[in-house]
Amino acid sequence: MLVTVLYRLEGEPEVAGSSAFNDVAGGQWYTDAVIWATQNEIVNGYGNGKFGPTDNITREQMATILFRYAQFKKHDTSASNSLTGYSDFNDISVFSLKALKWANAEGLINGRTATTLSPKGTATRAEVAAILHRFCENIQ
């Protein structure tokens, strides 16, 4: 759903070709958005031809997608906070570390508590709404 939101922010540009992912069927409400996001290096899936279009998104995945979208939009993505103050810092995946440092520095994704970031935790609807609002207000 997140790539569909970003795709719509872009005005739903025309896409060519089909999805590179085995689990993204043609003609779905998200198909063109996934193709667009893949072609613009905003997403690259799980590997092995999997995207997981109906999977819940984690906080670190959301940070990564927004970071790559900001890069696509040519925004400055150099901001960075140290996240070592969070007790679950070591739970952050390598692929998302830079993105989470940026998202935290930009005030998009804060700790779930004063001491935990919960990078692998599923982003709740409220968190997604708040993060997207902050992104559109501060970055977009």
C-alpha positions in Angstrom: 0.0 0.0 0.0 2.9 2.4 0.8 4.2 2.3 -2.8 0.7 2.9 -4.1 0.5 6.1 -1.9 3.9 7.3 -3.3 2.9 6.4 -6.8 -0.3 8.5 -6.4 1.7 11.4 -5.0 3.6 11.2 -8.3 0.4 11.5 -10.3 0.2 7.8 -11.3 2.7 8.0 -14.1 2.5 5.6 -17.0 4.5 2.4 -16.5 5.8 0.0 -19.1 6.4 -3.7 -18.8 5.3 -6.1 -16.1 6.2 -6.7 -12.5 9.5 -8.5 -11.8 7.9 -10.2 -8.8 6.2 -13.6 -9.0 3.6 -12.5 -6.3 2.5 -9.3 -8.0 -0.2 -10.3 -10.5 -1.2 -8.0 -13.4 -4.3 -5.9 -13.0 -4.2 -5.5 -9.3 -4.8 -2.2 -7.6 -1.1 -2.1 -6.7 0.5 -3.6 -9.8 1.4 -0.3 -11.6 2.7 1.2 -8.3 5.0 -1.8 -7.7 6.3 -1.6 -11.3 6.9 2.1 -10.9 8.6 1.8 -7.5 10.8 -1.0 -8.8 11.8 0.8 -12.0 12.7 3.8 -9.9 14.8 1.8 -7.3 12.4 2.7 -4.5 11.8 -1.0 -3.7 13.5 -4.2 -4.6 11.5 -6.9 -2.8 12.6 -9.7 -0.6 14.6 -11.6 -3.2 13.7 -14.8 -5.0 11.1 -12.9 -7.0 9.0 -12.0 -3.9 7.6 -8.6 -3.1 4.9 -9.5 -0.5 2.2 -7.1 -1.7 -0.2 -8.0 1.1 2.4 -8.2 3.9 2.4 -5.8 6.8 5.2 -3.2 6.6 7.8 -3.0 9.3 9.1 0.3 10.6 12.5 -0.3 9.1 11.0 -1.2 5.7 8.9 2.0 5.8 12.0 4.1 6.6 13.9 2.5 3.7 11.1 3.1 1.2 10.7 6.7 2.2 14.5 7.2 2.2 14.7 5.8 -1.4 11.7 7.9 -2.5 13.3 11.0 -1.0 16.5 10.2 -3.0 14.4 9.6 -6.1 12.9 13.1 -5.6 16.5 14.5 -5.2 15.9 15.6 -1.6 18.8 15.9 0.7 19.1 12.6 2.6 22.3 13.4 4.4 20.7 13.9 7.9 21.7 11.2 10.3 21.1 10.4 14.0 23.0 7.9 16.0 20.5 5.2 17.1 22.7 3.5 19.6 20.7 5.0 22.5 17.9 2.6 21.6 18.2 -0.7 23.4 17.1 -2.6 20.3 19.7 -0.9 18.0 21.3 -4.3 17.2 17.9 -5.4 15.8 18.1 -3.0 12.9 18.8 -4.7 9.6 21.9 -3.7 7.7 19.8 -2.7 4.6 17.8 -0.2 6.6 20.4 1.4 9.0 21.2 4.5 7.0 17.5 5.0 6.2 16.4 4.7 9.8 19.2 7.1 10.9 17.9 9.6 8.3 14.2 9.1 9.2 15.0 9.5 12.9 17.0 12.7 12.2 14.2 14.1 10.1 11.7 13.4 12.9 9.8 10.9 10.7 10.3 7.8 12.8 10.9 8.1 16.5 11.2 5.5 19.2 8.1 3.5 20.1 9.2 4.2 23.7 12.0 6.3 25.1 14.4 3.3 24.8 13.1 1.2 21.9 12.9 1.8 18.2 11.2 -1.5 17.3 12.6 -1.6 13.7 11.2 -5.0 12.9 7.8 -4.2 14.5 4.9 -3.9 12.2 4.0 -0.2 11.6 0.5 0.4 12.9 -2.1 2.3 10.9 -1.6 5.3 13.3 2.2 5.2 12.9 1.9 5.0 9.1 -0.5 7.9 9.0 1.8 10.0 11.3 5.0 9.1 9.4 3.4 9.9 6.0 2.0 13.2 7.3 5.4 14.2 8.7 7.0 13.1 5.4 4.6 15.2 3.3 4.9 18.2 5.6 8.7 18.1 6.0 10.3 16.3 3.1 7.8 16.2 0.1 
